[in-house]
Amino acid sequence: SQVLDTRDVQVFKVTVNGQDAKFAFGEKHSFKGTPLEITFPNELRRGQEAIVEISFESSPQSSALQWFTPEQTSGKKHPFLFSQCQVEFF
């Protein structure tokens, strides 16, 4: 399994290597946010890569994730999502 830090996001679906994965939120922490625990559908071998895709929705209150509009990017065609957060361990 993998634990990620979240804050003010709604998660709809998680896949690992194209397969649906179970996920659950832990107890909300005042400044760290809420841990998102992802349970992989299959056990990974040592050194095996995993592609984790998360379908989510952020909110204007989400300080962990911020957006540039297409006009704010160099290509001016697509929005850009970025995070300025650091790794936190619960």
ChimeraX attribute file (.defattr): number of C-alpha atoms within 10 A of each C-alpha:
attribute: neighborCount
match mode: 1-to-1
recipient: residues
	/A:1	13
	/A:2	11
	/A:3	17
	/A:4	15
	/A:5	20
	/A:6	21
	/A:7	20
	/A:8	16
	/A:9	18
	/A:10	12
	/A:11	16
	/A:12	10
	/A:13	13
	/A:14	19
	/A:15	20
	/A:16	18
	/A:17	14
	/A:18	12
	/A:19	14
	/A:20	15
	/A:21	19
	/A:22	15
	/A:23	19
	/A:24	11
	/A:25	15
	/A:26	14
	/A:27	9
	/A:28	14
	/A:29	11
	/A:30	7
	/A:31	7
	/A:32	16
	/A:33	19
	/A:34	20
	/A:35	21
	/A:36	19
	/A:37	16
	/A:38	20
	/A:39	18
	/A:40	20
	/A:41	15
	/A:42	11
	/A:43	9
	/A:44	11
	/A:45	7
	/A:46	6
	/A:47	6
	/A:48	7
	/A:49	9
	/A:50	12
	/A:51	10
	/A:52	16
	/A:53	15
	/A:54	14
	/A:55	10
	/A:56	11
	/A:57	11
	/A:58	17
	/A:59	12
	/A:60	10
	/A:61	11
	/A:62	13
	/A:63	16
	/A:64	18
	/A:65	18
	/A:66	15
	/A:67	13
	/A:68	13
	/A:69	12
	/A:70	13
	/A:71	11
	/A:72	13
	/A:73	12
	/A:74	8
	/A:75	9
	/A:76	12
	/A:77	11
	/A:78	13
	/A:79	13
	/A:80	13
	/A:81	10
	/A:82	10
	/A:83	10
	/A:84	8
	/A:85	12
	/A:86	8
	/A:87	8
	/A:88	10
	/A:89	9
	/A:90	11
